[in-house]
Amino acid sequence: MRLACRTGRRLAPLALAVATAMASAAAPAGAQTVAETPPPEWYSLHGQVTNVLQFHPRFPAPFSGPNSLNPGNRGRETTDATLFAGLRLGDGLAFYANPEIDQGFGLSDTLGLAGFSSGEAYKVGAIKPYLRLPRAFFRYTLGLGGEPQPVEAGANQLAGTLAADNLTVTLGKFSAVDIFDTNAYAHDPRADFLNWSIIDSGAYDYAADAWGFSYGGAVEWTRSWWTLRAGLFDLSRIPNSKELQRGFQQFEVVTEAEARHELFGAPGKIKLLLFANRGRMADYSDAVHLAQATGGTPDVALVRRYRTRPGIALNLEQQLAPDLGAFLRASLNEGDKEAYEFTEINRSVATGISVKGDRWGRPRDTLGLAGVLNDISQQARNYFAAGGLGVLIGDGQLPRAGFEKILEFYYKLAIVDGLDFTVDYQHIENPAYDAARGPVDIIGYRVHLEF
């Protein structure tokens, strides 16, 4: 059984805590007075509820395979409700747990698109709501000097102060992309874009179970204008499965360097990420050669052995005006081996803008526009052309290959404090790199409540 990694609801809370700390660390000394510093919290409780519905009308498809996006008129919805609980255990040490109730499915059971259309969708869905614990982790922060910076109360973030220079250690169950590959304008499917290859670097095959979480740890060293991060995480027992391989017998190691800067007085960040997955995985060419020798269909499960798969991602965000920001992501991984956790993308470039509604008298609204080009290696093309199946894609053939091209637009309407409604549109050409199928137009809405 193949499962598709869920890439959504792991992002916002921990990423928010880290981003706030980084921004505070970069702030000029004395920018906030003692009177403005929030009192320290010993515990916190926050929550959120998100519902996403997506629909696509019928699109051209001369053929379909086991992992194809269904070409008929189709719609699917997902709903989740999360509690963010935090407890301060001592000076610099806190524990967080996020019990969650999930329900729903992605379009075509989260199959048929390499850059899948909803970061709130996951393959291990259900008609009836079910309870799980996606995060339970400890975080310890050691001050290394510099001016104390205020930390506001938030989900997975206890109010208090944080030294501008600090060392932060996170251990437990969480998502690698809670800490790595974050971006202020494109990273949270509950608040901004929805497409997998826009909210994350498409070729970053991060360690995760089928919901997008893993056991592991991360260390972050922050100084005035830079941060260095490193992490170690468990991979799944088999690629993209429900169960993790505990004890780092199969693992990912990841590092990231972040530089904060000002361009014409506007803040920005540049991040360079390197990762390597080490586990039992297949080489696409081995699977094709075995199928040719036996007269069968290529199957990566038959040729897996212990291998290493590295990759790299560049991530930029830049404020262009107080109400306008832009981002760019470019990523690459070793394309001769199968996707292990995320999706079948070997090369990806995504860019876009985010505009606040100040210009039309709606300062709490947000408009976003982004485009992405996804691609796979020649070895992967040969595998899928011969009928092979992957984590998300596999049309049974690939007669006319091309870049998977995605354009996404959203408008988020702030209704009242804590409640917003988003309209989202995605145009996808060459779904799953198959130029014989599509294009596909996906229309959706998102309702998000936080408290």
N, C-alpha and C positions, 0 to 999 in steps of 0.2 A: 504494500500500500504506500502510495506517495502522498505526502502532505505538503501543503504550501505554507511557508512561513508568514505569520501575521506580522505586519510591519507598522502597526499604528499606535495603540493606546499605551505603549511604553514610553513615549517620547517626552511629553510636556513636563511632568512634575519635576523629575530630577534635573532635566535640562534647564528648567527655570531656575532652580537653586544654583546650579553652576554658573549660568549666565549672569545672574544677579551678583554673585560673588566676584566674577571677573570684571564686570562693569564697575563695581565698587572699588576694586583694587586699582583700576585705571583712573579713578576720579582724582582730581587735584587734592592735595592735603588741605584740610580745613574747609572743604566744600560743604560740609554739613556740621552744624553745631551740636553740642551735647544735648541740647533741649530737643533736637529733632531726632535723636537716636531712639528707636523703639525700645520699650522695656523688654528684657529677655523673657521668652516663653519657656515654660517647663514641659508643656505638652501642647499639641495642636490637633484639631480635627477639621478636615475640609472634605468636600465631596463634589462629584460631577456626574451628570447624566448626558449621554450623547446618542442621538438617533440619526442614522444616515440611510437614505434610500437612493438607489441608482437604477436607471432604466436606459435601455438602448432599443431603438426600432430595428426592424429587419435590415440586414446589410448583405451585400453580394458575397457568396461563398460557394464556389463550384464543388467543394468537397469539405469534409470535416473529419477530424480524428478524435481519439480518446480524450485528449487534453485541449480540444478546441473551444474557443468562445462560441456559444450557441448562436447561430445566425438569425434566429427568430426574434420576435418581440419579447423581451425579457426584462424583468425587474426583480431586485432583491433588496433587503434591508438588514441593517445590524443595529443593535441597541446594547449599550453597556452602562453600568452604574458603578462608580468607584468611591471607596472611602480612603482618604489619605490620613493616616494616623501617625503622629510623631511623638516621641518621648525623649527629653533630655536626661541622660544618665549621669552626666558629670560634666566637668569643664572640658568643652570641646568634643564630647562624645554624645551621639544621639542614635536612636533606633527608629526605623520607619517601617510600616507595614501597610499594604494596599489591597485589602480584600476587594474582589470585584465580581459582579454578576454580568454574564454575557448571554447574548441571544442573537441568532441570525446567521446569514451566509453572504458571501460575496457573489457577484455575477458568475454564473456557470460554475458554482462551487469553487471560486477563486482559481480559475484555470483560463488559459487562452491568451494571456497578455504577459509579456516579460515585465513591462512596467505596468503592474496591475493598477486598476483604477481607484481603489479605495484602501487607504491606510487603516481604516476601521474594520476591514474585512479580514477573515482568517479561514483556513480550510477546515479546522476542527470546530465547525459551527454546529448549531442545534436549533431545532424549532422551539424547544422549551428552554427557559433561562436556566443557567447552571452557575455554580459558585466556584471560584478558584482564587489562588493567592499569587498574583504575578510578581509582586515585589515583597521582600522582607530582608532588610539590610541594615548594617551598622555603618555610620560615618563618623570618622574622627578627624578633627581639624586642629592643627598645631600652628599657632601664630609664630611667625619668624621675624616680626618687626614691621615698621611702617605705621601709618596712622590707622586707628580703628575706623572701620567702615560700617555703616548701618546695613543690616539685613532685614528686609521686610517680611512679615508673616505671609506664608503661602503654602501651597500643597507641597509636602515633603520638604518644608523649609521652616525652621523655627526662627522667630524673630529674635534679634539680638545684635551683636557686633561681630566683626571679622577683621583680623589684622590684614592690612593691604598685602603683605608678603606672608604666604602661608603654605602649608603642606597638608593636603587632604587625602585621606585613605577611605575607600568605600569597599566593604566586604559583604557578601551575601548573595541573594537572588535579586537580579535587576536586569536591565537590558544594556548591552554594550553601547547602543546609540542613545542611551540616557546621558552619557558622558562624552562619547566620541562622535565626531561628524555632525555636531549640532550647528544650527544656523538660525539666526533671528527671524528670517523672512520665510523660510521653507523647511519646516521640520516637525510640525505638530498637526496631524490630521483632524484634531478637534478644533483648531483655530485658524489654520491657513490652508495650504494646498492638500489634496487628497492622494495624488498619484504616488505610488511607491518610489519611482525613480526620480521624483522631484523632492520629496521630503527626506530622502536619503540618497547618498551616492550609489548609483545603480550597480557598480561593480564592487562595492564593499560587501563581501560575502560574510557578514558578521555572525559570530557564534550565537546560536539561539535554538530553543525548542520550536515546535510548530506554532506557538503563540508569539514568539519573538523575544524570549527571555532566557537567561542562563545563570548558572552559579559561577562566581568568580570574584575578582577584585581589581581595583584600579587605584593608582597613585597619581596625584596631580600636584605639581610644584609651581606655584605662582609667584612671580615678582612683578615689578611695576608695569611692564609693558609686554610681558610674555608669560606663557604657561607651557610646561612640558607634561605630558600624560603618558602613562603606560598601563596596560591591562593584560590579564590572563583569564580566559573563560573556557568552560567546558563546551565541546561540540556535542551534537546529538549522537546517539548510538549508531544510527544509520542516517544518511543525509536527510535532513528536514523531518525528523520524526518527533513524536510526542515526548520520548524519553531521552534525557541527557546522559552522556557517558561520564559518570562521576569520577572524581579523582584525577582529572586532567590526563587520562590515558589517551584521549583524543582532545585536542585543544586548539585555541586560537591565541596568539600573542599579537598585541597591537600597540603601536606608539603613535603619538600625535604631538606636533609642535604648533603652537599658536602664537602669532604676533599681532598685537593690537597697535593701531596707528591712527593718525588723523590725516585726511586728505582735504586740503583747503578748509581746515577747521572742522570737518565732519568725521565722526568716528568710523572705523572699519576694522575688520579682522581678516587675516590670512591663516589658513590651517593646512598643514601637510600631514597626511596619515599614511602609515605603512602597516600592513598586516600580513600574517601568514597562518594558514590553517594546516594542521597536521593530524591526519586521520586516515581511515580506510575509505578511499575514494577511487573512482574509475578514471581511466584515460579514454576519451572518446574514440580514438583510433583503435585501441585494443577491442572495444566493443564492436566496432564495425568489422574489423578483421575476423573476429570470432564468428560473427553472423555470416560473413562471406564463406568461411570455411565449413559451416554447419548448415547453410541454407536457411537460416532463421532470421528473425528480426533483431537488430541490435538492442542489447539490454545492459545498462551500466552495472546492474546488480551482480552480473556474472563475472566481472573482471575487476572488482575492487581489491585494492591492497594498500598498505600503509604508504602514504605519499604526503608531500608538502605542496601547498598552493598559495603563492604570495600575491599581493596586490598593493595598489597605491591609489590615493584619492587626494585631490586638491579642492579646497573649499574656501570661497571668498564671500564676504558680505560687506556692503558699503552703504552708508547713509549718504544720499545725494542731496537731500533737503530735510528739514525737520519732519515732513510728512511723506517722504519718498525714500525708499531703499531698494537696492539691487543685490542680486546674488549670482554666483556662478559655481557650478560643481563640475569637475572632470575626474573620471576614475577609470582604472584599468586593472585587470587581473589576468592570471595565466590561463589562457583560453583552451588549452588542450585537455583540461580536466573538468569533470562535471561540477556544476554548482552544488555546493554542500548544504547551505542553509537558506539563502535569500531567494535568488531568482536567476534565470538564465540570461545574464548580462555580462559580457566580457569587456565592453567599452561603452562609456556613457558620457555625454556632455549635456548639462542642463543649465539654463539661465532664465532669469525672470525679474520682475519688479513687484513691489508691494507699495500701495498708495493709501494713506489715511484719508478720511473723508473731509478734512478741513477745507479743501478747495470748494466743496459744494455744500458746506454748512452742516456736515454730519461727521464731526471729529472722531466719533467712536466707531464708525464704519471702516471697513477695509476692502480694497479692491486688489486682486492679485492676477497677474498674467505671467505664464511661464511656458517654455518649450523645452523638449528633450529629444535627443537622438540616442537610441540604444542600438548596440550591434553585438554580434557573436563572432567567434573565431571560425576559420575555415573548417577546423576539425569538428566543431559543434554543428556547423551547417551540414557536413557530410553525415553526421550521426542522425540528425532530424530528417534529412532528406531520405534516409534509408528506413524511416519509420520509427526511430527511437523516441522514447518519452523522457521528459525531464520533470523537474519539480513543479513547474507551472505550465510548460508548453509542450506541444507535440501533436501536430495535425495529421500524422501518419505519412506525410510526404512534404516536400518543400521544393516545388518545381520552379518557383520564381522568388528568389530571396531579395530582401532589401532591408534598409534600416527601419527599425520600428520608430515612427515619428509621432510624437505626442504634443499636443497643444492643450493647455488647461487655463481656464478663466474661472475666477470665483468672485462673488460679492457677498461680504458678510455684513448683515444688517443688525446693529445693536438695538434690541427692543427695550430692555430695561437693564439695570445693573445685574450682571451675572447671567443674562439670557440673550442669546443671539440666534439669528436664522441666516443660513448661508445657501445661496444658489450656486451650483457648480456645473460647468460644462467642459467636456473633454472631447477632442477630435483626434482619432488615432488612425494612422495609415500604416499598412503592412503589419497588422496585429500578429505577434509572435514571429516577426520577420518574414511573414508569408505574403508576398505581393499579389498572390492570386485571391486573397480574401480581403474584404473590407473595401473602403474605409468604414470605421465605426464611430458613431456619435453617441456619447454617453451623457445623459442629463441627470442631475441629482440635486438633492437638498440635504442640509444638515441642520439639526436643532441641537443646541448645546446649552446646558444649564450648569453653573458652578456655584458653590456656596461654601 
